[in-house]
Amino acid sequence: MIAFWGYVEIVNRNSIDMTTRQKFLKAVYPMWMWFAGKKDLNTKNLSNEKATPAVSFYSLKDTAIDGTAFDFEKLKGKKVMLVNTASDCGYTGQYDDLQKLSELYKDKLVVIGFPANDFKEQEKGSDEEIATFCRKNFGVSFPLMKKSSVIKGADQNAVFQWLTDSTKNGWNNEQPSWNFCKFIVDEQGRLTHFFGSTIEPLGKEAKAALNQ
């Protein structure tokens, strides 16, 4: 974590201010969430708390946004929320709540963001720009991975291959339908929940899953 924020401080020399679009999206985020909920957009809620994965979650590895190796074995004993993120999305305001969630459950939960440009070109920045944007505008201190693809295909991130393949995780084939979908893995490395983008990080569904 120290290495990550040292990296962000270097990038901050060329600080990333919000664009007009990003300021607008942050301002209307509460209204967008109300509208999306009313229209039942991205509200999928799936769970299976008993399935045993065929491939261990703790065997996974990735690369953090600062280029350092990130070994999932160090997550043993904690719940993990894995979220595909983007900087120019109607749901980008969820960075605030994800940060609050990581602080509220700091003793039992690790939130990990996976920046991706899979939906409507909403994450076009470099890793350096993404890291700075998240820190400056939302105070993000939870781990971020290098930008990758999270939807099924030849370039899909290996972690999301596990999250979206029932032959690996034990039950779930659902992939992100948009930015800010959430997957929860329990303390034993079992995938227990998938939440669509409109289910809020601090909402009753997420809190219920984390308090089990």
Beta strands, then each sheet from edge to edge (+ up, - down):
strand 1: 45-47
strand 2: 61-63
strand 3: 69-71
strand 4: 79-85
strand 5: 109-115
strand 6: 182-185
strand 7: 191-195
sheet 1: 1+ 7- 6+ 4- 5-
sheet 2: 2+ 3-
end
